[in-house]
Amino acid sequence: MRILHTSDWHIGRTFHGNSTLDALAEVLSALTEQVRVNAVDVVVVAGDIFDSATPSGAAYTVLGDALVALHETGARVIVTSGNHDSAARLGFQAKLLRDGIHVLTDPLAIGTPVTVTDADGPVHFFGIPYLEPAIVRQHWPEGDSAGRQLRTQAQTMGHAMDLVREGMRAHEGRSVAIAHCFAAGVEMTTGLEREVRQGGLDVVPLSVFDGPDYVALGHIHGRQQISERVRYAGAPLHYSFGEQHKPRGSWLVDLDADGLGAVQWLELPVPRRLVTLTGSLDEILSAENISAHQDSWVCAIYTDTTPQTEPMRRLRESYPHCAMVQHQPAVVIEKDERSYAQRLRSAVTDADRIEAFLEHVRAGQGATEAETELIRAVLDERVRAEALV
């Protein structure tokens, strides 16, 4: 059986205020073509289908078009909910969807699989929606198999996987688990996810996922392999500059008669590349940079000593898709901790007073060498003018 593992579509998410709906629709169209070309039997989407618990009408249209297109390839589609989804909103149409499209959002149905059969027999797909302990522990007031209350993500996911293993014992054949969580061994990097919890309580030990032939995980926006059979596919689009160097795609998983056979990475197209340009504003606006990155999403980090006037406006004249600008001076001037009033009182000359004013309005950065020369020239001219009176 051939399975395509994708996740974290985040339909409706914006990129620095810009809509990503058209770009995502383009990528999902490419993914659908991969499903067709590779004769995929089952497409698994491991959570965070929407980016919001209250998605827009346009977001529903993108999802509906994608599910119909995937279904028309002949593949079955199995979708679970993530932490950004509203399980109720995502699942309310589940009974109305056409045969072959399954939306799994009910915690009480974790042990009941969706079964797909091929020449080697049945494959059982166990969908685990995102489980927030404080919300779902009401379903299992007796706690886990050891009688412990479900207070952490690790405990809750451990209990869910116990239910999966019970389901596996009741349904002979190969099995796939689908979940949305942080698994131990995940590389924690910038831009990983917007809701990284503190203290490690939400990290699920790898041993929790023992049993199934393959575990399709979501929640991480970059491709990661935790073990040979436990993997993250990541998001199909780049949703932050911190993800710009991470490949976009999905896992093509083959199950043979004995279980996991081969796993292959399928690259997805990137509608608009992301680039971070660092240097002085003049360097960033060089002809070479503009020629290479004019059509990219640009994060500009300019290192001039002083803040520049209207940097975003100047950048967008050359980079129409400049989404972010930051000022990070290459040389950090030691800040005078005295108040502005104290600096004025200690000033002896008019030049000292002007310098104190510039440091005050420029967050500690005084006059440049050229400005100092101009200030001296103006003050000298004033002295000469007063001498002639």
C-alpha positions in Angstrom: 0.0 0.0 0.0 1.3 3.5 -0.9 0.6 6.3 1.6 1.3 10.1 1.2 2.0 11.7 4.6 1.4 15.5 4.7 0.4 17.9 7.5 0.1 21.4 8.8 -1.7 23.0 5.8 -2.7 26.0 8.0 -5.3 27.2 5.5 -6.0 30.9 6.1 -2.7 31.8 7.7 -1.1 35.0 6.6 2.5 35.8 5.9 3.4 39.2 7.4 -0.1 40.4 6.6 -0.2 38.8 3.1 -2.7 36.1 2.2 -1.3 32.7 1.4 -4.5 31.1 0.0 -3.5 31.3 -3.6 0.0 30.0 -3.0 -1.3 27.2 -0.9 -3.9 26.2 -3.5 -1.0 26.1 -6.0 1.1 23.8 -3.8 -1.9 21.5 -3.0 -2.6 21.2 -6.7 1.1 20.0 -7.2 0.6 17.6 -4.2 -2.5 16.2 -5.9 -0.6 15.6 -9.1 2.1 13.7 -7.1 -0.7 11.5 -5.7 -1.9 10.8 -9.2 1.6 10.2 -10.7 2.7 7.9 -7.8 -0.5 5.9 -7.6 -1.0 6.8 -4.0 -3.7 4.7 -2.2 -4.2 6.8 0.9 -3.4 10.4 1.7 -2.9 11.2 5.4 -3.2 14.8 6.7 -1.9 15.0 10.2 -3.6 18.0 11.8 -3.7 21.8 11.6 -5.7 21.8 8.4 -6.9 25.3 9.2 -4.9 28.0 10.9 -7.8 29.3 13.0 -10.7 27.8 15.0 -13.0 30.1 12.9 -11.8 29.8 9.3 -13.1 32.1 6.6 -15.4 31.0 3.8 -12.4 31.2 1.4 -10.4 28.8 3.6 -13.3 26.3 3.4 -13.2 26.6 -0.3 -9.5 25.8 -0.5 -10.0 22.8 1.7 -13.1 21.5 -0.2 -11.3 21.9 -3.6 -8.2 20.1 -2.3 -10.2 17.2 -0.8 -12.3 16.7 -3.9 -9.2 16.8 -6.2 -7.4 14.2 -4.0 -10.5 12.0 -4.0 -10.8 12.2 -7.8 -7.3 10.6 -8.1 -8.8 7.4 -6.6 -7.0 7.8 -3.3 -8.7 7.6 0.1 -8.1 10.7 2.3 -7.8 10.6 6.1 -7.7 13.9 8.0 -7.2 14.6 11.7 -7.5 17.8 13.7 -4.6 19.8 15.2 -4.3 22.4 17.9 -5.1 25.2 15.5 -8.3 23.5 14.2 -11.6 23.6 15.9 -12.4 19.8 16.0 -16.1 20.6 16.1 -15.9 22.9 13.0 -13.6 20.6 11.1 -15.6 17.5 11.9 -19.2 18.8 11.6 -19.4 17.8 8.0 -17.7 14.5 8.4 -20.9 12.5 7.9 -21.8 14.5 4.8 -18.5 13.9 3.0 -18.4 11.5 0.1 -17.2 8.0 0.6 -13.4 7.8 0.8 -12.8 11.0 2.7 -12.5 10.6 6.5 -12.3 13.4 9.0 -11.3 12.1 12.4 -11.8 14.5 15.3 -13.5 12.4 18.0 -11.2 11.4 20.9 -13.6 8.6 21.9 -13.1 7.0 18.4 -9.3 6.7 18.7 -9.4 2.9 19.0 -11.7 2.5 16.0 -9.7 2.5 12.7 -10.4 3.4 9.2 -9.5 0.2 7.3 -8.2 0.1 3.7 -7.5 -3.2 2.1 -4.9 -4.0 -0.6 -3.5 -7.3 -2.1 -1.6 -8.0 1.1 -4.6 -7.6 3.4 -6.0 -4.8 5.6 -4.2 -1.6 6.8 -5.8 0.0 9.8 -5.5 3.8 10.2 -5.9 5.1 13.7 -6.5 8.9 13.9 -5.6 10.8 17.1 -6.9 14.3 17.1 -4.9 16.9 19.0 -5.5 16.2 22.7 -5.4 19.1 25.2 -5.3 17.3 28.6 -7.5 19.9 30.4 -10.2 19.4 27.8 -10.2 15.7 27.0 -9.4 14.2 30.5 -13.2 14.3 31.1 -13.5 11.4 28.6 -11.2 9.2 30.7 -11.8 10.2 34.3 -10.2 6.9 35.4 -6.9 8.1 34.0 -4.4 6.0 32.1 -3.6 2.3 32.5 -1.7 3.1 35.7 -4.6 5.0 37.2 -2.8 8.4 36.8 -4.8 11.5 35.9 -4.1 12.8 32.4 -2.4 16.1 33.2 0.3 16.3 30.5 0.5 15.8 26.8 2.8 12.9 27.3 0.3 11.1 29.6 -2.6 11.9 27.4 -0.9 10.8 24.2 0.4 7.7 26.0 -3.2 6.8 26.9 -4.3 7.4 23.3 -1.6 5.1 22.0 -2.8 2.4 24.5 -6.2 2.7 22.9 -4.5 2.4 19.5 -2.7 -0.8 20.6 -6.0 -2.2 21.9 -7.5 -1.5 18.5 -4.5 -3.2 16.8 -5.1 -6.3 18.9 -8.7 -6.3 17.8 -8.0 -5.8 14.2 -5.4 -8.1 12.6 -3.2 -6.6 9.9 -0.8 -3.7 9.4 -1.4 -0.4 11.1 -0.7 3.4 10.8 -1.1 5.9 13.6 -1.8 9.6 12.9 -1.1 12.2 15.7 -0.4 15.9 16.3 2.2 16.6 19.0 5.8 17.3 19.9 7.8 14.0 20.0 11.0 13.6 21.9 13.9 14.0 19.5 12.4 16.9 17.7 14.9 19.6 16.7 13.7 22.7 18.4 14.5 25.6 16.0 13.3 29.2 15.5 9.9 29.4 13.8 9.1 25.8 14.8 5.6 26.4 15.9 3.8 29.3 17.5 2.7 27.4 20.6 5.9 25.8 22.0 5.1 25.0 25.6 7.6 25.5 28.4 9.1 23.0 30.8 9.0 20.0 28.5 5.5 18.8 29.7 4.3 18.6 26.2 7.1 16.5 24.8 6.0 12.9 24.1 8.6 10.1 24.6 9.4 8.2 21.4 8.5 4.9 23.1 4.9 6.0 23.3 4.6 5.4 19.6 5.7 1.7 19.8 3.5 -0.7 17.8 2.2 0.7 14.5 4.1 0.1 11.3 4.2 3.8 10.6 3.4 6.9 12.7 2.5 10.1 10.7 3.0 13.1 12.9 2.1 16.8 12.5 2.8 20.0 14.5 6.3 20.7 13.3 6.7 22.9 10.3 9.9 21.3 9.0 10.6 17.8 7.8 12.0 15.6 10.6 12.7 11.9 11.0 12.5 10.9 14.6 13.0 7.2 13.8 12.6 5.1 10.6 8.9 4.7 11.2 8.1 8.0 13.1 8.3 11.1 11.0 7.0 14.7 10.5 6.2 15.9 7.0 6.2 19.6 7.9 4.1 22.3 6.3 3.6 22.6 2.6 4.4 26.3 2.6 7.0 28.5 4.3 5.1 30.4 7.0 8.0 32.3 8.6 11.5 33.4 7.6 12.9 31.0 10.2 11.7 28.1 8.0 13.2 29.5 4.8 16.0 26.9 4.5 13.7 23.9 5.3 12.5 21.8 2.3 8.8 21.6 1.6 7.2 18.3 0.7 5.7 15.1 2.0 6.6 11.5 2.7 5.8 8.7 0.3 5.4 5.6 2.4 5.2 2.1 1.1 3.9 -0.7 3.2 4.6 -4.2 2.1 3.1 -7.5 3.3 5.3 -7.4 6.5 4.9 -3.8 7.4 7.1 -0.7 6.6 8.8 -1.1 3.3 10.3 2.1 1.9 10.0 5.8 2.6 10.8 8.5 0.0 10.7 12.3 0.3 8.7 14.1 -2.4 9.7 17.8 -2.9 6.9 20.4 -3.4 7.3 23.6 -5.4 7.9 26.9 -3.5 5.7 29.6 -5.1 7.9 32.4 -3.8 11.3 31.9 -2.3 12.2 33.5 1.1 15.5 35.3 1.6 17.1 37.2 4.4 19.5 40.0 3.3 21.9 41.5 5.8 24.2 44.5 5.4 24.1 48.2 5.1 20.9 49.5 3.4 23.0 50.5 0.4 24.5 47.0 0.2 21.0 45.4 0.5 19.8 47.7 -2.3 22.8 46.8 -4.6 22.0 46.0 -8.2 23.3 42.4 -7.6 21.0 41.7 -4.8 18.0 43.3 -6.5 18.6 41.2 -9.7 18.8 38.0 -7.6 16.0 38.5 -5.2 13.5 41.0 -6.7 10.7 38.4 -6.8 11.4 36.8 -3.4 9.9 37.4 0.0 12.6 39.6 1.6 13.6 40.1 5.2 16.0 43.0 5.3 18.3 43.4 8.3 20.3 46.6 7.8 23.4 47.2 9.8 23.9 51.0 9.4 25.0 52.7 12.6 22.0 55.0 12.6 18.4 54.3 11.7 17.6 55.1 8.1 14.7 57.2 6.9 11.7 55.2 5.6 13.6 52.0 5.0 10.6 49.9 4.2 9.4 52.4 1.5 12.9 52.4 0.0 13.2 48.7 0.1 9.8 48.0 -1.5 10.7 50.3 -4.5 13.2 47.5 -5.4 11.7 44.5 -3.6 7.9 44.6 -4.0 7.6 41.6 -1.7 9.7 42.9 1.2 7.8 41.7 4.2 10.1 42.6 7.1 12.8 45.1 8.0 15.0 45.2 11.1 17.7 47.5 12.2 20.6 45.7 13.8 23.7 48.1 13.9 26.9 46.4 13.2 28.6 48.6 15.8 26.6 49.0 19.0 27.4 52.3 20.7 27.6 52.1 24.5 24.6 54.0 25.8 24.9 56.9 28.2 22.8 55.9 31.2 22.3 59.5 32.3 18.9 61.2 31.7 18.6 63.8 29.0 18.3 66.5 31.6 21.5 65.4 33.3 23.4 65.4 30.0 22.1 68.9 29.2 23.2 70.2 32.6 26.7 68.7 32.1 27.0 70.2 28.5 29.6 73.0 28.3 29.3 74.1 24.7 26.5 74.3 22.2 28.1 71.4 20.3 27.8 69.4 23.5 24.1 70.3 23.8 23.4 69.3 20.2 25.2 66.0 20.7 23.1 65.3 23.9 19.9 66.0 21.9 20.9 63.7 19.0 21.8 60.9 21.5 18.4 61.4 23.1 16.3 61.2 20.0 18.5 58.5 18.4 18.5 56.1 21.3 22.1 56.7 22.3 23.6 57.3 18.9 25.1 60.7 18.5 26.2 62.7 15.4 28.1 61.0 12.6 31.5 62.4 11.5 29.9 64.4 8.6 27.2 65.7 10.9 29.8 66.8 13.5 31.7 68.8 10.8 28.4 70.4 9.6 27.5 71.3 13.2 30.9 72.9 13.8 30.7 74.9 10.6 27.2 76.2 11.5 28.3 77.1 15.0 31.5 78.8 13.8 29.5 80.8 11.2 27.1 81.9 14.0 30.1 83.1 16.1 31.5 85.0 13.2 28.1 86.6 12.5 27.7 87.6 16.1 31.3 89.1 16.2 30.3 91.5 13.3 27.3 92.9 15.1 
